[in-house]
Structures are given as structure tokens and as C-alpha cells.
Amino acid sequence: MKDLNRLKVVLAEKKRTNKWLAEQLGKNYSTISKWCTNTSQPDLQTLDRIAQLLDMDVKDLLNSTRDDVMYIPVPKQQIQERP
């Protein structure tokens, strides 16, 4: 089974712990641990809440499901409106 979320990596990048996330969400530590090891997955509402807590977009918590797509973020200043 493919790892669906990047929660473990993102928490490390943001210098946050499973314990911190469990406290913020009012969840059991073992639940967060299962999410971090991709044994189970949070529901979409919880994933949205996690993104808010970590000040990031939900899509950045997820691994791509397509191997042939490479996501390269483009700064908003470089995106031009179409007439």
C-alpha cells in the first residue's frame, strides 16, 4: 500500500510532535501515530483542520497518487490572469 499522507514528514519540518497534534485535535496519541505511519488515514475534515493548524494547504499533506506528475509550485506573482 502506498503512503497516502506526508504527516510524519510535515510534522518534522514544522518542528511539531505527534503529541502536540493529538492535543490540538483532541485525539488519542495512538491515532496520530497510525496516521503518521499510514496505517490509517484521517478523514477529510480532520485533514483540513491539520492543514490549518500547520498553516499550510491540504494538498501539501498528501503524496501524489500519480507517478508521472511532478508538481512545481509557481509563485502567485508569476501567474498572469487571462483576458
C-alpha positions as CSV (number, residue, x, y, z in Angstrom):
1,M,0.0,0.0,0.0
2,K,1.3,3.4,-0.9
3,D,1.8,6.1,1.7
4,L,-1.1,8.5,1.2
5,N,-0.1,11.2,3.6
6,R,3.1,13.1,4.4
7,L,2.1,13.9,8.0
8,K,5.2,12.5,9.7
9,V,7.5,14.5,7.4
10,V,5.4,17.7,7.7
11,L,5.3,17.5,11.5
12,A,9.1,17.1,11.5
13,E,9.5,20.0,9.0
14,K,7.3,22.2,11.2
15,K,9.1,21.1,14.4
16,R,5.9,19.7,15.9
17,T,5.2,16.3,17.5
18,N,2.5,13.7,17.4
19,K,1.7,14.6,21.0
20,W,1.2,18.3,20.1
21,L,-1.1,17.3,17.2
22,A,-3.1,14.9,19.4
23,E,-3.6,17.7,21.9
24,Q,-4.6,20.2,19.3
25,L,-7.2,17.8,17.7
26,G,-8.4,16.2,21.0
27,K,-7.3,12.8,19.6
28,N,-5.5,9.9,21.2
29,Y,-1.8,9.8,20.6
30,S,-2.1,6.3,19.1
31,T,-4.5,7.6,16.4
32,I,-1.9,10.3,15.3
33,S,0.8,7.6,15.3
34,K,-1.3,5.4,12.9
35,W,-1.8,8.4,10.6
36,C,2.0,9.1,10.7
37,T,2.8,5.6,9.7
38,N,0.0,5.5,7.1
39,T,-1.6,2.5,8.9
40,S,-4.8,4.5,8.8
41,Q,-5.9,7.9,7.4
42,P,-7.6,11.0,8.9
43,D,-11.0,11.9,7.4
44,L,-11.1,15.0,5.1
45,Q,-12.4,17.3,7.8
46,T,-9.6,16.3,10.1
47,L,-7.0,16.7,7.3
48,D,-8.3,20.2,6.7
49,R,-8.0,21.0,10.4
50,I,-4.4,19.6,10.4
51,A,-3.6,21.9,7.5
52,Q,-5.0,24.9,9.3
53,L,-3.0,24.0,12.5
54,L,0.2,23.7,10.5
55,D,-0.6,26.8,8.3
56,M,-0.4,25.0,5.0
57,D,-2.5,23.8,2.1
58,V,-4.2,20.4,2.5
59,K,-2.6,19.2,-0.8
60,D,0.8,19.6,0.8
61,L,-0.1,17.0,3.4
62,L,-0.7,14.4,0.7
63,N,1.5,12.3,-1.5
64,S,0.8,12.4,-5.3
65,T,-1.2,9.4,-6.5
66,R,0.3,9.8,-9.9
67,D,4.0,8.9,-10.6
68,D,4.1,10.7,-13.9
69,V,3.1,14.1,-12.5
70,M,5.7,16.5,-10.9
71,Y,4.2,19.4,-9.0
72,I,6.3,22.6,-9.2
73,P,4.8,25.5,-7.2
74,V,4.6,28.7,-9.1
75,P,4.7,32.0,-7.1
76,K,1.4,33.9,-7.5
77,Q,3.3,36.9,-8.9
78,Q,4.2,34.8,-11.9
79,I,0.7,33.7,-12.7
80,Q,-1.0,36.0,-15.2
81,E,-4.7,36.4,-15.4
82,R,-6.2,35.5,-18.8
83,P,-8.1,38.4,-20.5
